[in-house]
Structure formats: C-alpha cells, structure tokens
Amino acid sequence: PKRFRINNALVDVTYSLQTKLADMDEKECIKLLEEKVITGREGFFCLKSSRNLTLKQALSTYRKKDSIEKIINSLKNEIEIKPLRVWTDASIYGAVIIGFIAQLLISLMRYEYDELKSKSTKFIKNSLLNLTVTVDYMRNKAKRYIYANFDAINTLILRQKRMKS
C-alpha cells in the first residue's frame, strides 16, 4: 500500500499477511472468537404483534411506524415545535398542524430546488428564520423596507420565486 512506501533507493520494504488460523486448531479459534468478537450486544430483530399478520403485512406496518417516528422526530428536533403549556385538544392539534405545514413547505422547497435536496430541514429553517425586514417610516408617511441577513439558501429560494412569478 502507498502509506507503507519508503522513497529511498537504499531501503527495501517487504510485508506479508498471515491469519491466526495457521497456528490454531478449531477449538482455539472458537475460543478466540468468543473472547474478541462476542460482546453481548449480538441479537436479532423480532416483530411481535397481537394480530395475525403475514410477513409482508408485518413489515409494511413496521415501516409505516418507522416513517411516522421519523416525522415526529423531525417535528420535535428540526422544526422544533415547542412543548405545549396548554393541554387542550385544540392547542395540541394546532401545534401539530403548524409543524406539519412547516415540514410540508420545506419538503416542497427541497422538491423544487435541486440545491436543497441534500440540505437538512434545520439548515433550511434557520436560513429562512435569519431573514429580517426593517420598516423605515419616513416623514412623508412613506415606508421603506430594508431586507437583511441573506445567505445562499434563502437567496436561492427568494430569487427563484421572483423569477418564476
């Protein structure tokens, strides 16, 4: 390999590989594997259900559950819907709907702009949150809008929108 090369004409390097199996019998190999490889964290994947499902139905149900867990994780950790202080049904539904709408809008942006496909939800959200508008009220009662805090992501989204309009 390159990392073992020595660029010196006076030095000759040779190397070889040899497995430990050459000097061990089967029992010694098993003992070595038990000591070095088996950590106690080995296991298997088992789906249990109180319903009588086929393998296909069980895997489909599991994958749907996994998708829902990923969406909830995104809502909590990327969209950052906050813990609700009021535990009425309406407040919970409202927070979840707003979170889903935010997730939907970011997903649509990713679909629309190839440059955003590999960007995380959190980066896109933070980029949009950093945009600011300062409204300057003039003496003649006119308003002047000053936009600031542009970056590559929010500039892409805003520029593309203007061009398509």
BELNOR-V616776 format. One record per residue. N is the residue number from 1. RES is the residue in three letters. PHI is phi in radians with two decimals (NA if undefined). Layout:
N;RES;PHI / N;RES;PHI
This chain:
1;PRO;NA / 2;LYS;-1.02 / 3;ARG;-1.18 / 4;PHE;-1.76 / 5;ARG;-1.29 / 6;ILE;-2.06 / 7;ASN;-1.48 / 8;ASN;-2.47 / 9;ALA;-1.15 / 10;LEU;-1.55 / 11;VAL;-2.00 / 12;ASP;-2.01 / 13;VAL;-1.98 / 14;THR;-2.24 / 15;TYR;-2.55 / 16;SER;-2.56 / 17;LEU;-2.01 / 18;GLN;-2.49 / 19;THR;-1.38 / 20;LYS;-1.26 / 21;LEU;-1.14 / 22;ALA;-1.08 / 23;ASP;-1.84 / 24;MET;-2.20 / 25;ASP;-1.66 / 26;GLU;-1.08 / 27;LYS;-1.12 / 28;GLU;-1.17 / 29;CYS;-1.11 / 30;ILE;-1.09 / 31;LYS;-1.08 / 32;LEU;-1.06 / 33;LEU;-1.09 / 34;GLU;-1.08 / 35;GLU;-1.33 / 36;LYS;-1.69 / 37;VAL;-1.77 / 38;ILE;-1.37 / 39;THR;-1.89 / 40;GLY;1.60 / 41;ARG;-1.75 / 42;GLU;-1.26 / 43;GLY;-3.14 / 44;PHE;-2.48 / 45;PHE;-1.75 / 46;CYS;-2.34 / 47;LEU;-1.76 / 48;LYS;-2.07 / 49;SER;-2.57 / 50;SER;-1.44 / 51;ARG;-1.67 / 52;ASN;-1.56 / 53;LEU;-1.95 / 54;THR;-1.35 / 55;LEU;-1.02 / 56;LYS;-1.08 / 57;GLN;-1.14 / 58;ALA;-1.11 / 59;LEU;-1.15 / 60;SER;-1.09 / 61;THR;-1.09 / 62;TYR;-1.09 / 63;ARG;-1.15 / 64;LYS;-1.12 / 65;LYS;-1.06 / 66;ASP;-1.10 / 67;SER;-1.09 / 68;ILE;-1.12 / 69;GLU;-1.07 / 70;LYS;-1.17 / 71;ILE;-1.15 / 72;ILE;-1.08 / 73;ASN;-1.05 / 74;SER;-1.12 / 75;LEU;-1.08 / 76;LYS;-1.34 / 77;ASN;-1.78 / 78;GLU;-1.90 / 79;ILE;-1.27 / 80;GLU;1.08 / 81;ILE;-1.17 / 82;LYS;-1.44 / 83;PRO;-1.04 / 84;LEU;-1.46 / 85;ARG;-1.50 / 86;VAL;-1.87 / 87;TRP;-1.80 / 88;THR;-1.60 / 89;ASP;-1.03 / 90;ALA;-1.10 / 91;SER;-1.20 / 92;ILE;-1.16 / 93;TYR;-1.04 / 94;GLY;-1.07 / 95;ALA;-1.12 / 96;VAL;-1.18 / 97;ILE;-1.11 / 98;ILE;-1.08 / 99;GLY;-1.08 / 100;PHE;-1.14 / 101;ILE;-1.12 / 102;ALA;-1.08 / 103;GLN;-1.10 / 104;LEU;-1.08 / 105;LEU;-1.09 / 106;ILE;-1.17 / 107;SER;-1.10 / 108;LEU;-1.14 / 109;MET;-1.11 / 110;ARG;-1.09 / 111;TYR;-1.18 / 112;GLU;-1.32 / 113;TYR;-2.03 / 114;ASP;-1.01 / 115;GLU;-1.13 / 116;LEU;-1.68 / 117;LYS;-1.00 / 118;SER;-1.69 / 119;LYS;-1.47 / 120;SER;-1.30 / 121;THR;-0.98 / 122;LYS;-1.09 / 123;PHE;-1.13 / 124;ILE;-1.12 / 125;LYS;-1.06 / 126;ASN;-1.11 / 127;SER;-1.08 / 128;LEU;-1.23 / 129;LEU;-1.18 / 130;ASN;-1.30 / 131;LEU;-1.07 / 132;THR;-2.31 / 133;VAL;-2.22 / 134;THR;-1.86 / 135;VAL;-1.78 / 136;ASP;-1.81 / 137;TYR;-1.54 / 138;MET;-1.50 / 139;ARG;-1.16 / 140;ASN;-1.49 / 141;LYS;1.19 / 142;ALA;-1.46 / 143;LYS;-2.00 / 144;ARG;-2.13 / 145;TYR;-1.78 / 146;ILE;-2.03 / 147;TYR;-1.69 / 148;ALA;-2.54 / 149;ASN;1.17 / 150;PHE;-1.38 / 151;ASP;-2.44 / 152;ALA;-1.07 / 153;ILE;-1.25 / 154;ASN;-1.22 / 155;THR;-1.13 / 156;LEU;-1.01 / 157;ILE;-1.12 / 158;LEU;-1.23 / 159;ARG;-1.15 / 160;GLN;-1.08 / 161;LYS;-1.10 / 162;ARG;-1.12 / 163;MET;-1.16 / 164;LYS;-1.38 / 165;SER;-1.26
